[in-house]
Structures are given as C-alpha cells and as structure tokens.
Amino acid sequence: MPKVKVRLYTILREAAGTREVEVEASTVSEALTRLLERFGSHLKGKLLDEETGRLRPFYNILVNGRRISYPREAQLALKQGDILDIFPPVGGG
C-alpha cells in the first residue's frame, strides 16, 4: 500500500497536534479514514459533519497541488509519495 503525506493547516493542525503525517492509503477516502483512526475525536469533530458523518463540504482537498472534488473523487487512486493538503475554510473581512 502506498505511503502518502497528509498536510494539515490551522484548526486541523491544532486538533491533530502536528502539521504533517504519513499514512498508508490507496485512495483519498482511505487516507482520510487512516487520519481519523490515528487522531480520533481530536480531528473527527473538525472534519466530519456530526449529523451525516461525512466530510464537511467546505474543506478543500488537494492532491499534489491539484484541488479535487470530494466526495466525487473520493476514490481517486494515490501513489507512493503523493501529498494531500487539507485546508479548512478561510474567512476574512
């Protein structure tokens, strides 16, 4: 199974206690599952909608710098060394 790097930002980084983690996963969906297994409730409440259990729709996920549409591309195949970036929403005013 490929090892991929997952980079977390702002509130996700704070919840996990790290900016970067390596997981073994063959799809984007599996990488997210491994991330939640590793960090449990610390990350679950931030990433998943409490009612549906699905990834909150406002997160941006990039694979090797390319934004993907989740959940439509949840089964996108990953290869050894791929990088997933997970960005929470950014607001300003």
Residue frames as qw, qx, qy, qz and C-alpha x, y, z in Angstrom:
[[0.000, 0.890, 0.456, 0.000, 0.00, 0.00, 0.00],
 [0.403, 0.584, -0.036, 0.704, 1.38, 3.44, -0.90],
 [0.400, -0.542, -0.378, 0.636, 2.63, 5.79, 1.80],
 [0.178, 0.714, 0.295, 0.610, 1.31, 9.31, 1.31],
 [0.262, -0.096, -0.380, 0.882, 1.93, 12.54, 3.16],
 [0.141, -0.790, -0.550, -0.230, -1.06, 14.44, 4.59],
 [0.268, 0.105, -0.234, 0.929, -0.51, 18.09, 5.48],
 [0.224, -0.737, -0.634, 0.061, -2.90, 19.79, 7.88],
 [0.195, 0.389, -0.011, 0.900, -3.50, 23.50, 8.34],
 [0.281, -0.443, 0.134, -0.841, -4.80, 25.87, 11.05],
 [0.682, -0.329, 0.313, -0.573, -7.53, 24.25, 13.20],
 [0.969, 0.100, -0.206, -0.093, -6.79, 20.77, 11.82],
 [0.539, 0.439, -0.537, 0.478, -3.12, 21.10, 12.69],
 [0.260, -0.457, 0.481, -0.702, -4.05, 22.24, 16.19],
 [0.867, -0.166, 0.093, -0.460, -6.52, 19.36, 16.64],
 [0.947, 0.179, -0.249, 0.094, -4.01, 16.73, 15.48],
 [0.586, -0.747, 0.232, 0.213, -1.03, 18.32, 17.21],
 [0.557, -0.223, 0.549, 0.582, 1.06, 18.05, 14.04],
 [0.321, 0.624, -0.191, -0.686, 1.32, 19.73, 10.66],
 [0.562, 0.441, -0.605, -0.353, 2.18, 16.64, 8.69],
 [0.690, -0.211, 0.657, -0.219, 1.60, 12.90, 8.94],
 [0.287, 0.312, -0.800, -0.425, 2.34, 9.91, 6.75],
 [0.738, 0.051, 0.498, -0.453, -0.39, 7.31, 6.20],
 [0.159, -0.074, 0.904, 0.390, -0.72, 4.17, 4.11],
 [0.510, 0.519, 0.450, -0.518, -3.64, 4.56, 1.73],
 [0.401, 0.127, 0.720, 0.552, -4.55, 3.68, -1.84],
 [0.060, 0.687, 0.523, 0.501, -7.35, 6.28, -2.23],
 [0.039, -0.454, 0.167, -0.874, -8.17, 9.75, -0.91],
 [0.712, -0.473, -0.163, -0.492, -11.07, 8.33, 1.10],
 [0.891, -0.187, -0.343, 0.231, -8.81, 5.73, 2.68],
 [0.423, 0.291, -0.311, 0.800, -6.26, 8.40, 3.58],
 [0.345, -0.500, 0.076, -0.790, -8.96, 10.35, 5.42],
 [0.875, -0.355, -0.255, -0.208, -10.07, 7.18, 7.21],
 [0.776, 0.021, -0.372, 0.509, -6.48, 6.47, 8.32],
 [0.116, 0.435, -0.218, 0.866, -6.14, 10.05, 9.52],
 [0.600, -0.487, -0.019, -0.634, -9.28, 9.73, 11.66],
 [0.916, -0.206, -0.336, 0.073, -8.15, 6.36, 13.02],
 [0.615, 0.187, -0.351, 0.681, -4.88, 7.91, 14.06],
 [0.072, 0.217, -0.268, 0.936, -6.18, 11.09, 15.67],
 [0.157, -0.450, -0.859, 0.186, -9.70, 10.03, 16.66],
 [0.074, -0.836, -0.535, 0.096, -12.05, 12.51, 18.25],
 [0.307, -0.561, 0.068, 0.766, -9.45, 15.30, 18.16],
 [0.037, -0.182, 0.545, 0.818, -9.87, 15.52, 14.41],
 [0.060, 0.410, 0.889, 0.194, -13.27, 13.91, 13.87],
 [0.005, 0.765, 0.508, -0.397, -15.26, 16.84, 15.24],
 [0.029, -0.637, 0.222, 0.737, -13.43, 19.25, 12.97],
 [0.013, -0.209, 0.767, 0.606, -13.52, 17.21, 9.75],
 [0.101, -0.296, -0.911, -0.268, -16.87, 15.42, 9.86],
 [0.433, -0.341, -0.133, -0.824, -20.43, 16.70, 10.00],
 [0.262, -0.151, 0.796, -0.525, -21.96, 15.43, 13.26],
 [0.711, 0.234, 0.297, -0.593, -25.32, 14.58, 11.66],
 [0.825, 0.467, -0.190, -0.256, -24.18, 12.85, 8.48],
 [0.812, -0.364, 0.388, 0.238, -20.73, 11.58, 9.45],
 [0.719, 0.533, 0.213, 0.392, -19.42, 12.88, 6.12],
 [0.487, -0.065, 0.010, 0.871, -16.58, 15.26, 5.43],
 [0.081, 0.770, 0.296, -0.560, -17.73, 18.83, 5.93],
 [0.634, 0.628, 0.380, 0.242, -18.29, 20.28, 2.44],
 [0.098, 0.992, -0.078, 0.000, -16.28, 23.46, 2.94],
 [0.609, -0.541, 0.465, 0.347, -12.89, 21.72, 3.22],
 [0.578, 0.721, -0.326, -0.200, -10.55, 21.94, 0.25],
 [0.827, -0.268, 0.458, 0.186, -8.51, 18.85, -0.53],
 [0.421, 0.774, -0.413, -0.231, -5.55, 18.99, -2.87],
 [0.926, -0.090, 0.309, 0.200, -3.64, 16.02, -4.25],
 [0.644, -0.015, 0.292, 0.707, -0.16, 17.02, -5.39],
 [0.091, -0.289, 0.057, 0.951, -1.32, 20.64, -5.63],
 [0.246, -0.188, -0.608, -0.731, -4.49, 19.89, -7.63],
 [0.455, -0.021, 0.449, -0.769, -7.84, 20.58, -5.97],
 [0.144, -0.139, -0.946, -0.256, -10.16, 17.61, -6.07],
 [0.556, -0.284, -0.131, -0.770, -13.92, 17.43, -5.76],
 [0.125, -0.004, -0.938, 0.322, -14.85, 15.45, -2.66],
 [0.693, -0.228, 0.681, -0.057, -16.78, 13.13, -2.44],
 [0.779, 0.570, -0.054, -0.257, -16.92, 12.77, -6.23],
 [0.584, 0.592, -0.536, 0.147, -13.18, 12.00, -6.39],
 [0.643, -0.590, 0.403, -0.276, -13.00, 10.17, -3.04],
 [0.944, -0.029, 0.318, 0.085, -11.82, 7.02, -4.78],
 [0.432, 0.838, -0.331, 0.033, -9.01, 8.78, -6.63],
 [0.945, -0.056, -0.150, 0.286, -6.03, 6.42, -6.60],
 [0.226, -0.919, 0.322, 0.021, -2.95, 7.52, -4.69],
 [0.843, 0.343, -0.313, 0.270, 0.65, 6.55, -5.38],
 [0.740, -0.353, -0.195, 0.538, 3.73, 6.32, -3.21],
 [0.410, -0.119, -0.006, 0.904, 4.88, 9.80, -2.21],
 [0.045, -0.663, -0.465, -0.585, 1.69, 11.66, -3.10],
 [0.140, -0.082, -0.444, 0.881, 0.85, 14.69, -0.96],
 [0.188, -0.701, -0.636, -0.262, -2.63, 15.54, 0.31],
 [0.081, 0.087, -0.292, 0.949, -3.26, 19.02, 1.65],
 [0.214, -0.648, -0.727, -0.078, -6.44, 19.58, 3.67],
 [0.099, 0.174, -0.110, 0.974, -7.46, 23.21, 4.05],
 [0.001, 0.609, 0.702, -0.370, -10.26, 24.36, 6.32],
 [0.219, 0.844, 0.386, 0.301, -12.34, 27.32, 5.17],
 [0.405, -0.105, -0.113, 0.901, -10.65, 30.69, 5.17],
 [0.001, 0.864, 0.494, 0.102, -12.65, 33.77, 6.00],
 [0.389, -0.081, -0.077, 0.914, -11.90, 37.39, 6.17],
 [0.031, 0.846, 0.528, 0.064, -13.48, 40.71, 6.17]]
